[in-house]
Amino acid sequence: MSVTEQQSSGPAVTAAPRRRGPRRVPLFLFVPAGLALAFLVLPLLGLLLRAPWSTLLEHLAQPAILAALRLSLLTATLATVACVLLGVPLAWLLARVEFPGRRLVRALVTVPLVLPPVVGGVALLLLFGRRGLIGSWLDETFGVTLPFTTAGVVVAEAFVAMPFLVIAVEGALRGADTRYEEAAATLGAGRWTTFRRVTLPLVAPGVAAGAVLCWARALGEFGATITFAGNFPGRTQTMPLAVYLALETDLEAAIVLSLILLVVSVTILAGLRDRWISSP
């Protein structure tokens, strides 16, 4: 056997990977990237620099700010509960059931993500208003009126926030291993038992992430809320609406409310970062 044949028949030798040094960032990419970062960060930095830190606690103790904060936390939580109760079954239907028009239904579910919130508020008025398609029946039959009430705030927030939950849960369901559900079915578990004891624990992280995103979106909702529920202090005036009103009368109060919303947003994004951003 020749040397060439021995080399070809011997074990393959893998060349050691080259160690690459730090890459130099091209100037034509570095400059626009830096401008984009500055464009996104500088407004937030300006908010922090202009914040009345010395009188922050005094502003937080103001009755109007406390009322807006309590109402926002209450309505956002109720809207999230409603979204979980209705959105999880909808996400399961989209992820696990084949039916005609599923793509259309999925597109309709995501419409509130791109729809201007004010348009969403007008649509809610046409549906749930006293002369709306359902609102007139609710008013005549039960005496229930949703527009310009606290319940209307919950409805408006749930409308704009539910797509975040549905998308997150549907993605978790599509990524879950269905063999566990099949095994539970073969062992005699019913559909409800399988869903409650197997499916939900499998997608629990996705449900939690979707619920947190849903809550944050509901907390920051403005357009649909002011259009459908109005801006009545103590009843429908949430923190975003209070910020809008305070800009005309008390700039420092508007900054304090904006800081609260900023802290909530940053905290939520930092907590969910590992779920949808891969980092080395």
N, C-alpha and C positions, 0 to 999 in steps of 0.2 A: 504494500500500500504506500502510495506516495505521500509526501508531506502535505500536499494540497488536499488529498482525500482524507488524511488524518485530521486536518484542521476542520474540514467540512463536516466530518462525522463526529467530532468532539463536541463537548457541551458549548452552547453559545455563551459568549461573554458579553454582558450588557455594559455598555459604556456608562460611566458615571455621569449623572446629569450636571450640566454646567451651572455654576452658581452665578446668578445674575445680580449685578449690583443694583442700587436704587435707580429707577428710571427717571430720566429728566423729563419734566412736564413741558410739552411744547408751548411756546409762548402764545400761539394762536388759540390754544385751549385754556391756558391758565388765566388769561385776561377776562374772557367772558364768564368763566366759572367764578372768578373772584367778584365780578360785578353782580352776578346772580346771587351769590352768597350775601354780599353787602345789601342788595335790594331786599332780601328776605329777613336779614338779621337787624339791620339798622333801625327800622321802625320799632321793633321790640325793645332794642336798646334805648331808643328815645323814650319809650314808655317807662322803662325802669329808671332812667335818669331824671325824668320829670315827676316821678312819684313822690307824694308828700310823706316821706318816711317818718318825719317827726310827729306828724298828726295822724298817722295811719290808723291807730287804734280809736281815736276820736271819731274819725269818719266811719269806721266799721260799726261804731256804736250808735250811729244815727238811725232813728226808727225807719226811715224810708229805705235805707240800704239793707237793714236787717229784714224788713218785710219782703223786699225783692229777693234777697238771698234765700229766705225760708220758702217762699213760693216757688223759686226756681228749683231748689232741691226736691221739694215735694212733687211738683208736676213732672220733672224729669224722671224721677223714680217711678211714678205711676205710669208714665208713658213707656218706660222700659219694661215694666211688668206686663203691660198690655202687649208690647211687641214680642216678648218672649212667649207668652201664651198663644199668640196668633202666628207669629213668625216661624217658630220652630216646626210646627206641623206643615206650614207652607214650604219651608226649605226641604223637609223630608219628602214632600210630594214632588218637588222639582228634581230632587236628586235620585229618587228610587222608583218612581212610577213613570212609565212610558204612556203618554196620551197625546192625542192630536192637539196641535197648537201649543205644545210645551215651550217652544222657543218664543212664541209670542207672549205667553204668560210671563216667562222670565224677563223679557224686554219690558213689559208693563210694570213688573215689580221694581225694576231699576230706574224707571222714569223719574221718580222724585229726586234722584241723585243729580240729574241734569236740569230738571225743571226749575225755573226761577221760583223761589219760595213765595213771592207775592202771588204768582199765578196759582200756586198750590192753595193759598188762602182763599182766593176767589173761587176756585173749584170746590173747596170745602163749604163755602157760603152757599153756592148753588145747590149743593147736596144736602147740607144740614141746616141751612137757614130756615126761617119760619115759612118761607114760600118755596123751599127747596124740594127736591124729589123725595127725600126721606124726612127732612125736618118738619114739613107741614104735617105729615102723618104723626110724628112724635109729639108735636105740639097739640094736635087735635085729640089724639088718643090718650096720651099720658101726661100732657102738660109740660113736657120736657123741652127746654130751649138750650141749645149748645152754644151758639155764637155769643161772644162777649161775656163768657162765664169762665170760671176756673176749669170746669170740665172741657170747655172749648180749647183752652191752652193745652191740656193733655192730648186732645184729639189732634191738634195741629202739630205738636211735637212728635207724636207717634207716627203721623203721616210722613214726615220728612226723615225720621230716624229708622223706621223699620227696614228699609233696604239694606242698611249696614248689617243688621242682624241676620237677615235672610241670606245675604251673600256669604257671610262668615260661616254660618251653620251649613249651608249647602256645600261649601268647599270642604268642610270637615267631614260631612257625610260621604262625599265622593272619595275622599282619601281613606276612609275607614275600611277595615277588612270585613267583608260581609260573611266570611266563614263562621265567625262567632254567632251571628244571627241565625245562620243556617243550622248550626249545631244546636242552638237553643230550640229551634223549631222541630228538629228531629227528636229532641228529648221530650217533646210534648208541651212546650211553652206556647201559650197563645200569643196573638199579635201584640196585644197591649202589654203583656208581661215581657215579651221580647224587647219591645220598644223601651219600656221603663227600666228593665234590669240589665239590658245589654247595649242597646243602641245609644241611649242617653249617656251612660258612663263612658262609652267610646268617644263621643263627640263633646264631652263636657268642656274640655279646654276651648274648643271652637265656640261653643255657646257662651262661655264666660267672656271670651274676647269680643264676640259680637255684641253682647249685652253692655260691656263697658264702652265700646265705640258708640252704640246706640244711645247710651246715657249721656255721653259727652256731646253728641250731636243735638240731642234734645235740650241739653242745658244751654247751648249756644244759639238756639233757634230764634230768629227775629221776624223775618218777612211774613211767613204764614201765620205766626202768632198775632202780630199787630193787625193783620188784615182780617183774620177770622175771629179773634178774641178781643181785639182792642187793647187799650193801654190804660187800664184803670188801677190806680195804686191799691195794693192790698188784695186785689182780686185777679187781675190778669197781667199786672206789670212785673214781668220777670227781669232778671239782671240785664240782658241785652237791651230790653226796652228802657230800663232805668238808665243805662249808659246813654242812650239816644236822647232821653229827656234831660239828663244832667249836663250834657254838652252845652245846652242853652242857658243854664242857670248856675251850675256849680261844676267847674272843670275838674277840681280836685276829687270830687265825689265820682265823677265819670272815670277818672284815672284809677281810683281805688277799685271800683267794680271791674274795670278792665283787667287789673292785676289779678283779681280773683279768678276770672275766666282764663287768663293766661297761665296761671299756676296749675289749674285743673287740667288744661290741655297738655301742658308739658309733662305733667305727672303721668297722665294716661298714655301718651305717646312713648314715654320712656319705659313704662311698664310693659307695653305691648311690642316694643321694638324687636325683640328676638323672634316674634311670631311671623313677622313679614319683612324683615330686613336681615339679610345674611351678612355677617361681618367676619373677617378673619380673626 
